[in-house]
Amino acid sequence: MEMHRNSRCWCGSGKKYKQCHEKFDEKIREFARNGEIVPDRSLIKSTKDILGIKKSAAINTGVLDHVAKHIHVGMSTGDIDRLVYDYTVSHGAIPAPLNYEGFPKSVCTSVNDEVCHGIPDDEIILQEGDIVNVDVSTIFHGYYSDASRMFIIGEVSEEAKRLVQVTKECLEIGIKAVKPWGHVGDIGAAIHEYATSKGYSVVIDFAGHGVGKAFHEDPIVSHVGRKGKGMILAPGMVFTIEPMINEGDYHLYIDEDNGWTSYTADGKLSAQWEHTLLVTEKGVEILTY
């Protein structure tokens, strides 16, 4: 939609269009004319949106810090769920996973060969040598944030420790690949190249995603991509990068009983780290630190 230069900008900043997003729109139109996939305006977060997402992200980070202080050998993943629920609601927020498409708990807890979407349970007890991903998503005043961390339980094998470390490095490398006016495919290309160079595989069945006004938005952020391909990364976009890296191959299966928990097909370990990110004019900002 064309705008008059002296009209209030479509982004809600209150500024005149010529002082705000006019040059941005010109750049988007130029990319589109060259056959690039460009984000529509609904994916560009306003200053107000970004502030709201940052407030949500601060609580989300607080939840993970809270879990980090209390997680230990002998506790159940059900205990983790209660930690997450109690902290979240005590800060005036809502756990986004709770009742999302029927998911029964407030957090995903994925242990050892569970790739993602593990359902907390009082019968699942963390043992010495386990690795566990705790994936937290928060709604605060209608704004969403999403992040996960790996936790090492007691003394673990060198193989497990290395997988957890390399997966964290994959996330960091994916974040470094985010450039304003770059491409979504740059992220997956960087992650896949690094993970395979270390002898691991990258899960292709799940991906990062836009987030902020809803739990899952466009774009889909695959962790296997082609450099210079995919949607343009425009300033104001908010999305997650959340690589799932497997010790064996990338194949997985989903629990037939609960319809959620995914496992490595070969029974080998899997790890995941995740952040919510904002593309800025100068680079990228991690919102879930």
C-alpha positions in Angstrom: 0.0 0.0 0.0 1.4 3.4 -1.1 1.6 6.1 1.6 1.9 9.8 1.3 5.3 11.0 2.6 3.7 13.3 5.2 1.3 10.7 6.5 1.9 8.9 9.8 4.1 5.8 9.2 2.3 2.5 9.0 4.6 1.1 11.7 2.8 3.0 14.5 5.9 5.1 15.5 3.9 8.4 15.2 6.6 9.8 12.8 5.9 11.0 9.3 6.4 8.2 6.7 9.3 10.1 5.0 11.1 10.2 8.3 10.5 6.6 9.2 9.9 3.7 6.8 9.9 5.3 3.4 13.5 4.3 2.6 12.9 0.9 4.1 9.9 0.3 1.8 11.9 1.4 -1.2 14.6 -1.2 -0.3 11.9 -3.9 0.1 10.4 -3.1 -3.3 13.8 -3.2 -4.9 14.5 -6.7 -3.5 11.0 -7.8 -4.6 11.7 -6.6 -8.1 14.8 -8.7 -8.2 12.8 -11.8 -7.4 13.7 -12.0 -3.7 11.3 -13.2 -1.0 10.5 -10.2 1.2 8.7 -10.0 4.5 5.4 -8.2 4.6 4.7 -5.4 7.0 3.1 -7.7 9.5 6.5 -9.3 10.2 8.1 -5.9 11.0 7.7 -5.2 14.7 7.0 -1.7 15.9 8.9 0.1 18.7 6.0 -0.7 21.0 6.0 -4.4 19.9 9.8 -4.7 20.5 9.4 -3.2 24.0 6.6 -5.7 24.8 8.6 -8.6 23.4 11.7 -7.5 25.5 9.6 -7.5 28.7 8.3 -11.0 27.9 11.9 -12.1 27.1 13.2 -10.7 30.5 10.7 -13.0 32.3 11.5 -15.9 30.0 15.2 -15.5 30.8 14.3 -15.3 34.5 12.5 -18.6 34.3 15.6 -20.3 32.8 17.8 -18.7 35.4 15.4 -20.0 38.1 15.5 -23.5 36.7 19.4 -23.3 36.5 19.5 -22.6 40.2 17.3 -25.6 41.2 17.9 -28.4 38.7 19.7 -31.4 40.2 20.1 -35.1 40.2 17.0 -36.8 41.6 14.4 -34.2 40.7 11.6 -35.1 38.2 10.8 -33.2 35.0 7.5 -32.6 36.7 9.3 -30.6 39.3 10.8 -28.5 36.5 7.3 -27.9 35.1 6.2 -26.6 38.5 9.2 -24.3 38.8 8.4 -22.8 35.4 4.7 -22.4 36.1 5.1 -20.8 39.5 7.8 -18.4 38.4 6.0 -17.4 35.3 2.6 -16.7 36.9 4.2 -14.9 39.9 5.6 -12.4 37.4 2.2 -11.8 35.8 2.9 -13.9 32.7 1.5 -17.0 31.1 3.5 -20.2 30.1 2.9 -20.3 26.3 3.1 -24.1 25.9 0.3 -24.7 28.5 -2.7 -26.0 26.5 -1.1 -24.9 23.2 -2.7 -27.3 20.7 -3.4 -29.6 23.6 0.1 -29.6 25.1 -0.5 -30.5 28.7 2.4 -28.7 30.5 4.1 -25.4 30.9 7.5 -26.3 29.5 9.2 -28.8 27.3 11.8 -31.0 29.0 13.7 -33.3 26.5 16.1 -35.8 28.1 19.0 -37.5 26.3 17.6 -39.0 23.1 14.5 -36.9 23.1 14.9 -34.3 20.4 12.2 -31.9 21.5 8.7 -31.5 23.0 9.3 -33.8 25.9 6.4 -33.7 28.3 7.3 -33.2 32.0 6.3 -36.1 34.2 6.8 -36.9 37.9 7.9 -40.4 36.8 10.8 -39.0 34.8 13.7 -38.6 37.3 16.9 -36.9 36.3 19.8 -39.2 36.7 23.6 -38.7 37.0 24.9 -38.4 33.4 21.7 -37.1 31.8 21.5 -34.1 29.5 18.2 -32.2 29.4 16.9 -29.4 27.3 14.5 -27.0 29.0 12.5 -25.1 26.4 10.6 -22.1 27.9 8.1 -19.8 26.2 6.4 -16.9 27.8 3.4 -14.6 27.1 3.4 -11.2 28.8 0.7 -8.7 28.0 0.1 -10.5 24.7 3.8 -10.7 23.7 5.7 -13.9 23.2 9.3 -14.9 23.7 11.0 -18.3 23.4 14.4 -19.7 24.5 15.9 -23.0 25.7 19.1 -24.2 27.4 20.8 -27.5 27.9 21.6 -28.7 31.4 24.2 -31.3 32.3 23.1 -33.4 35.3 26.0 -34.4 37.5 29.0 -36.0 35.8 28.3 -36.8 32.2 30.3 -38.5 29.5 32.8 -36.6 27.4 30.7 -37.4 24.3 27.6 -35.8 25.9 29.5 -32.8 27.1 31.0 -32.2 23.6 27.6 -32.5 21.9 26.1 -29.9 24.3 29.0 -27.6 23.7 29.0 -27.9 19.9 25.2 -27.4 19.8 25.7 -24.1 21.7 28.4 -23.1 19.2 25.9 -23.9 16.4 23.4 -21.4 17.9 26.2 -18.8 18.2 27.3 -19.3 14.6 23.7 -19.1 13.4 23.3 -15.8 15.3 26.5 -14.4 13.7 25.1 -15.3 10.3 22.2 -12.9 10.8 22.8 -9.6 8.9 20.3 -6.9 8.1 19.2 -7.4 4.5 20.8 -10.9 4.4 18.8 -14.1 4.0 17.2 -16.7 6.2 19.1 -19.3 4.3 22.4 -17.9 5.6 21.5 -19.1 9.1 20.9 -22.7 8.2 23.9 -22.8 5.9 26.2 -21.7 8.7 24.8 -24.1 11.3 24.8 -27.1 9.0 28.3 -26.5 7.8 29.6 -26.2 11.3 27.7 -29.2 12.8 28.7 -31.6 10.0 32.3 -30.5 10.3 32.2 -31.7 13.9 30.7 -35.0 12.9 27.1 -34.3 13.9 23.8 -34.1 12.0 21.2 -31.3 12.0 17.5 -32.1 12.6 15.4 -31.0 9.6 11.9 -31.8 10.8 11.8 -28.8 13.2 12.9 -25.3 12.7 13.1 -21.8 14.3 10.3 -19.4 13.6 9.0 -15.9 13.8 7.7 -14.9 17.3 6.4 -11.9 19.1 2.7 -11.3 18.5 2.0 -15.0 18.3 3.8 -18.2 19.4 4.7 -19.2 15.9 4.9 -16.7 13.0 6.8 -16.5 9.7 9.5 -16.9 8.7 10.4 -20.6 9.2 14.1 -20.6 10.1 15.5 -23.9 9.0 18.8 -25.0 10.5 19.8 -26.5 7.1 19.8 -23.8 4.4 21.5 -22.3 1.4 23.5 -19.1 1.7 21.8 -16.2 -0.2 18.5 -18.0 -0.4 15.2 -17.6 1.5 13.4 -14.6 2.9 15.2 -11.3 3.3 16.1 -10.5 6.9 14.8 -7.0 7.3 15.3 -4.8 10.4 12.4 -5.2 12.8 12.0 -8.9 12.3 11.9 -11.1 15.4 12.5 -14.9 15.3 14.1 -17.8 17.0 17.1 -19.8 16.1 17.0 -23.2 17.9 19.3 -25.8 16.3 18.7 -29.4 17.3 21.9 -31.4 16.8 22.1 -35.1 16.9 25.0 -37.4 17.8 23.9 -39.8 15.2 21.8 -39.1 12.1 19.0 -36.6 11.8 16.1 -39.0 11.6 13.5 -39.0 14.4 10.1 -40.3 15.3 7.3 -39.0 17.4 5.8 -40.8 20.4 2.6 -42.4 19.2 1.1 -42.3 22.7 1.4 -38.6 23.5 1.7 -37.3 19.9 4.4 -34.8 21.0 7.7 -36.1 22.2 10.2 -36.7 19.4 13.1 -39.1 19.7 16.3 -39.8 17.7 15.6 -42.8 15.5 18.9 -44.4 16.4 18.6 -43.8 20.1 21.6 -41.5 20.2 21.8 -38.2 22.1 20.3 -34.9 20.9 20.9 -31.4 22.1 19.3 -28.0 21.5 19.9 -24.3 22.4 17.6 -21.4 21.5 17.4 -17.6 21.5 14.8 -15.1 20.4 16.5 -12.5 18.2 15.7 -9.0 16.7 17.2 -7.9 13.4 18.4 -4.3 13.7 19.8 -1.7 11.3 23.3 -2.6 12.5 23.1 -6.3 13.1 21.2 -8.5 15.5 20.1 -8.2 19.1 19.6 -11.3 21.4 16.5 -10.6 23.4 16.6 -13.7 25.6 19.9 -13.2 27.3 
